[in-house]
């Protein structure tokens, strides 16, 4: 694993190059550290499942740049769009009916997709350089809790045969939990997971 500090001048360029090579990485976010790759790259997505020891039946969420990008990968009506504009960016993942534009492996057989726009400077700067969605899941081995402490994150993956290629070290994060997950495919919004944001 190559570890770079978030303060390095060329950190965004290094992330961009790694994504272009199909690598997977650990990035800090506004909630917990996340395992991230180019969501369009089926091989990279499969590596995330393997690295995390995650079963293929469990879907992976996606970071998007903005509402415009979100509408490329999910069916969003006018009401949903207005609602999302009030909440994003932030610590809530919204489950929406998906469009068939990304590898099926992401979705665990579901007809929905979980999308989020993080409120985190590094991710915002990265999306200024790349115009594609990022597959993302908490950076921990399946069965263990999501983590905000960089040393604990590194320790988990250092013992694994399959490791992330790149780690961006932002120290210990302020957050404590993963994002809250809300289903917008039902008549009334339905909370699937209470996370960093309590509703």
The 8 nearest C-alpha neighbors of each residue, nearest first, counted from 0:
[[1, 164, 165, 163, 2, 162, 166, 157],
 [0, 2, 165, 166, 164, 3, 163, 167],
 [3, 1, 166, 165, 167, 0, 168, 4],
 [4, 2, 167, 168, 166, 5, 1, 7],
 [3, 5, 168, 6, 167, 7, 169, 2],
 [4, 6, 169, 7, 168, 167, 3, 10],
 [7, 5, 4, 8, 10, 169, 3, 9],
 [8, 6, 10, 5, 9, 4, 3, 11],
 [7, 9, 10, 6, 11, 5, 12, 4],
 [10, 8, 12, 7, 11, 13, 6, 14],
 [9, 11, 13, 7, 12, 8, 14, 5],
 [12, 10, 14, 13, 9, 125, 15, 124],
 [11, 13, 15, 9, 14, 10, 16, 128],
 [12, 14, 10, 16, 11, 15, 17, 9],
 [15, 13, 17, 11, 12, 16, 18, 10],
 [14, 16, 12, 18, 13, 17, 11, 19],
 [17, 15, 19, 13, 18, 14, 12, 20],
 [16, 18, 14, 20, 22, 19, 15, 13],
 [19, 17, 21, 15, 20, 16, 22, 37],
 [18, 20, 16, 17, 21, 15, 22, 37],
 [21, 19, 17, 18, 22, 16, 15, 23],
 [20, 22, 18, 19, 43, 17, 23, 40],
 [21, 23, 17, 18, 20, 164, 43, 36],
 [24, 22, 36, 163, 164, 35, 43, 21],
 [25, 23, 165, 163, 35, 166, 34, 164],
 [24, 26, 34, 166, 33, 35, 167, 165],
 [25, 27, 33, 167, 32, 24, 166, 28],
 [28, 26, 32, 33, 169, 31, 167, 25],
 [29, 27, 30, 31, 32, 119, 26, 33],
 [28, 30, 119, 118, 117, 31, 174, 90],
 [29, 31, 174, 28, 177, 176, 178, 175],
 [32, 30, 147, 146, 28, 177, 174, 33],
 [31, 33, 27, 138, 26, 147, 28, 137],
 [34, 32, 137, 138, 26, 136, 25, 35],
 [35, 33, 25, 138, 136, 135, 24, 137],
 [34, 36, 135, 24, 134, 23, 33, 25],
 [37, 35, 23, 134, 133, 38, 43, 18],
 [36, 38, 133, 39, 40, 18, 134, 132],
 [37, 39, 134, 133, 40, 132, 36, 44],
 [40, 38, 37, 101, 41, 102, 132, 131],
 [39, 41, 43, 38, 42, 37, 44, 21],
 [42, 40, 44, 43, 102, 45, 39, 104],
 [41, 43, 45, 44, 40, 46, 21, 47],
 [44, 42, 46, 40, 45, 41, 21, 36],
 [45, 43, 41, 47, 46, 42, 40, 38],
 [44, 46, 42, 48, 43, 47, 41, 49],
 [47, 45, 49, 43, 44, 48, 50, 42],
 [46, 48, 50, 44, 49, 45, 51, 43],
 [49, 47, 53, 45, 51, 46, 50, 52],
 [48, 50, 46, 52, 47, 51, 45, 53],
 [51, 49, 47, 161, 52, 48, 46, 162],
 [50, 52, 140, 53, 48, 49, 141, 47],
 [53, 51, 49, 50, 141, 48, 140, 54],
 [52, 54, 48, 51, 141, 55, 49, 57],
 [55, 53, 56, 57, 52, 48, 49, 141],
 [54, 56, 57, 107, 53, 48, 104, 58],
 [55, 57, 107, 54, 58, 108, 106, 53],
 [56, 58, 107, 55, 54, 59, 106, 53],
 [59, 57, 106, 107, 105, 56, 60, 55],
 [58, 60, 105, 136, 135, 106, 134, 57],
 [61, 59, 113, 135, 114, 134, 136, 58],
 [60, 62, 134, 114, 133, 135, 113, 115],
 [63, 61, 115, 133, 116, 132, 114, 134],
 [64, 62, 132, 116, 65, 69, 68, 115],
 [63, 65, 126, 68, 116, 62, 66, 132],
 [64, 66, 67, 68, 63, 69, 116, 88],
 [65, 67, 69, 68, 70, 64, 80, 84],
 [66, 68, 70, 65, 69, 71, 64, 63],
 [69, 67, 71, 70, 65, 66, 63, 64],
 [68, 70, 66, 71, 67, 72, 63, 73],
 [71, 69, 73, 67, 68, 72, 75, 74],
 [72, 70, 68, 69, 73, 67, 98, 100],
 [71, 73, 98, 70, 69, 97, 100, 74],
 [74, 72, 97, 70, 98, 96, 71, 75],
 [73, 75, 96, 97, 70, 98, 76, 95],
 [74, 76, 79, 73, 70, 80, 77, 95],
 [77, 75, 79, 78, 80, 74, 81, 70],
 [76, 78, 80, 79, 81, 75, 82, 83],
 [79, 77, 81, 80, 76, 82, 75, 83],
 [80, 78, 82, 76, 77, 81, 75, 83],
 [79, 81, 77, 83, 82, 78, 75, 76],
 [82, 80, 84, 78, 79, 83, 77, 85],
 [81, 83, 79, 85, 80, 84, 78, 86],
 [84, 82, 80, 86, 85, 81, 87, 79],
 [85, 83, 81, 82, 86, 87, 80, 66],
 [84, 86, 83, 82, 87, 81, 88, 80],
 [87, 85, 83, 84, 88, 89, 82, 91],
 [88, 86, 89, 84, 83, 116, 85, 115],
 [87, 89, 116, 118, 117, 86, 90, 115],
 [90, 88, 87, 118, 117, 91, 116, 86],
 [89, 91, 178, 196, 117, 179, 195, 92],
 [90, 92, 179, 178, 89, 180, 93, 115],
 [93, 91, 180, 115, 114, 113, 179, 178],
 [92, 94, 181, 113, 114, 182, 180, 95],
 [93, 95, 113, 182, 112, 183, 181, 111],
 [96, 94, 111, 112, 184, 183, 97, 73],
 [97, 95, 111, 74, 73, 110, 112, 184],
 [98, 96, 73, 111, 112, 72, 110, 74],
 [97, 99, 72, 73, 100, 74, 96, 71],
 [100, 98, 101, 97, 72, 102, 103, 73],
 [99, 101, 98, 72, 102, 71, 39, 97],
 [100, 102, 39, 99, 103, 38, 72, 105],
 [103, 101, 104, 41, 105, 39, 100, 40],
 [102, 104, 105, 106, 101, 108, 107, 99],
 [103, 105, 102, 106, 107, 55, 41, 45],
 [106, 104, 103, 59, 58, 102, 107, 44],
 [105, 107, 58, 109, 108, 104, 103, 59],
 [108, 106, 56, 58, 57, 109, 55, 104],
 [107, 109, 106, 110, 56, 103, 104, 58],
 [110, 108, 111, 106, 107, 58, 112, 56],
 [111, 109, 97, 96, 108, 112, 106, 98],
 [110, 112, 96, 97, 95, 109, 94, 113],
 [111, 113, 97, 94, 95, 96, 114, 106],
 [114, 112, 94, 60, 93, 92, 61, 95],
 [115, 113, 61, 93, 92, 62, 60, 112],
 [114, 116, 92, 62, 117, 63, 61, 93],
 [115, 117, 88, 63, 62, 87, 64, 89],
 [118, 116, 89, 88, 119, 115, 29, 90],
 [117, 119, 89, 88, 29, 116, 120, 90],
 [118, 120, 29, 117, 122, 121, 28, 123],
 [119, 121, 123, 122, 124, 118, 125, 28],
 [122, 120, 124, 123, 119, 125, 11, 28],
 [121, 123, 125, 124, 120, 119, 126, 117],
 [124, 122, 120, 126, 125, 121, 119, 127],
 [125, 123, 127, 121, 122, 126, 120, 128],
 [124, 126, 122, 128, 127, 123, 11, 121],
 [127, 125, 129, 128, 123, 124, 64, 130],
 [126, 128, 124, 125, 129, 123, 130, 64],
 [127, 129, 126, 125, 130, 124, 15, 11],
 [130, 128, 126, 131, 127, 125, 15, 132],
 [129, 131, 126, 128, 132, 127, 64, 68],
 [130, 132, 129, 133, 37, 63, 38, 39],
 [133, 131, 63, 38, 62, 61, 37, 134],
 [132, 134, 38, 37, 62, 61, 36, 135],
 [133, 135, 38, 61, 36, 35, 37, 60],
 [136, 134, 35, 34, 60, 61, 33, 133],
 [135, 137, 34, 33, 59, 60, 138, 35],
 [136, 138, 33, 145, 139, 34, 32, 31],
 [139, 137, 33, 34, 32, 136, 145, 25],
 [140, 138, 145, 137, 141, 143, 51, 152],
 [139, 141, 51, 143, 52, 142, 155, 138],
 [142, 140, 143, 53, 52, 51, 139, 144],
 [141, 143, 140, 144, 139, 53, 52, 145],
 [142, 144, 141, 140, 139, 145, 146, 155],
 [145, 143, 146, 142, 139, 141, 140, 137],
 [146, 144, 137, 139, 138, 31, 143, 177],
 [145, 147, 31, 148, 32, 144, 152, 139],
 [146, 148, 31, 172, 171, 32, 149, 175],
 [149, 147, 171, 151, 150, 146, 152, 172],
 [148, 150, 152, 151, 171, 170, 153, 147],
 [151, 149, 153, 152, 148, 154, 170, 171],
 [150, 152, 154, 149, 153, 148, 155, 146],
 [153, 151, 149, 155, 150, 154, 148, 146],
 [154, 152, 150, 156, 155, 151, 157, 149],
 [153, 155, 151, 157, 152, 156, 150, 158],
 [156, 154, 152, 153, 157, 158, 151, 139],
 [155, 157, 159, 158, 153, 154, 162, 152],
 [156, 158, 154, 159, 155, 153, 162, 160],
 [159, 157, 156, 155, 160, 154, 162, 161],
 [160, 158, 156, 161, 157, 162, 155, 50],
 [159, 161, 162, 158, 157, 50, 156, 49],
 [160, 162, 50, 159, 163, 49, 156, 46],
 [163, 161, 156, 50, 159, 160, 164, 0],
 [164, 162, 24, 23, 165, 0, 25, 161],
 [165, 163, 0, 24, 23, 22, 1, 162],
 [164, 166, 24, 1, 0, 163, 2, 25],
 [167, 165, 2, 25, 24, 1, 168, 3],
 [168, 166, 3, 26, 4, 5, 2, 25],
 [167, 169, 4, 170, 5, 3, 166, 149],
 [170, 168, 5, 4, 167, 27, 171, 172],
 [171, 169, 168, 149, 172, 148, 150, 4],
 [170, 172, 148, 147, 149, 169, 173, 150],
 [173, 171, 147, 174, 170, 148, 31, 169],
 [174, 172, 175, 171, 147, 30, 29, 31],
 [175, 173, 30, 172, 176, 31, 29, 147],
 [174, 176, 147, 30, 173, 31, 195, 177],
 [175, 177, 195, 194, 30, 174, 31, 178],
 [178, 176, 194, 30, 195, 31, 179, 145],
 [179, 177, 194, 90, 91, 195, 92, 180],
 [178, 180, 194, 91, 193, 192, 196, 195],
 [181, 179, 92, 192, 191, 91, 93, 190],
 [180, 182, 190, 93, 189, 191, 94, 92],
 [183, 181, 94, 189, 188, 184, 93, 190],
 [184, 182, 188, 185, 95, 94, 181, 93],
 [183, 185, 95, 182, 96, 186, 94, 188],
 [184, 186, 187, 183, 188, 182, 189, 95],
 [187, 185, 188, 184, 183, 189, 182, 79],
 [186, 188, 185, 189, 183, 184, 182, 190],
 [189, 187, 183, 182, 185, 181, 186, 190],
 [190, 188, 182, 181, 187, 191, 183, 185],
 [189, 191, 181, 192, 180, 182, 188, 193],
 [192, 190, 180, 181, 189, 182, 193, 179],
 [193, 191, 180, 179, 190, 194, 181, 178],
 [194, 192, 179, 197, 180, 196, 190, 191],
 [193, 195, 179, 178, 177, 196, 176, 192],
 [194, 196, 176, 178, 177, 179, 197, 90],
 [197, 195, 194, 179, 90, 198, 178, 193],
 [198, 196, 193, 195, 194, 179, 192, 91],
 [197, 196, 193, 190, 179, 194, 181, 195]]
